[in-house]
Amino acid sequence: MVSPEFQISNNNVKFKDLTPYFSDPTFFGIFRLSDGRIKAVENRCPHKGGPLSEGIVSGETVICPMHGLKISLIDGSALPPDEGNVKTYEIRTEGEKVWIRI
């Protein structure tokens, strides 16, 4: 069985894009890192449900705007001393297309 995918244009993912995207029933944030990689994670902080798409990206982490929890955009884990994790989504790019496995 093929997993569903969500597609957007590579041109629509800006540097440090913090735009949340909806793909029922999935809600995720898509981020372009400073080295050009694109990452997608669940848009809900494990601490109190804050919208990660409204946070600040620093290196390979996003900082929750509500309480400062730092989440790895690589594996979705909270950085110590905090605990918790969010779902990460596989990204595939083909030219100007970005595919997100949901």
Phi, psi and omega in degrees: 000133180273132177289146177296151178230154177242133183240138170226168177280137177303328180293339181276350178263099183278167177305125181054042179298128180246023183280125175282146178239143178255134171215091188314128003263018185266140177232116185220159174254142179244132186230136171257121181281168183298337179269006176096346179295149177247132180232149177226133178223160173306137184268046181214115179296137181290346182285298182222017175081016180300151181283104182299332180295347177261004181276184180254133177269131177224111183064242180252022180234158170241139182256121181300132182288345183277312186224008175081009178298134181259127182244132176289129175279353179275309183236001176080004182274150174286142178279141179303146012273002182284166181228160178119174177201163175236159179289139173252157182237137178292135180246140173223133177246143175223099182062242181269003182258141175242123179252135179238120179281122183244000000 
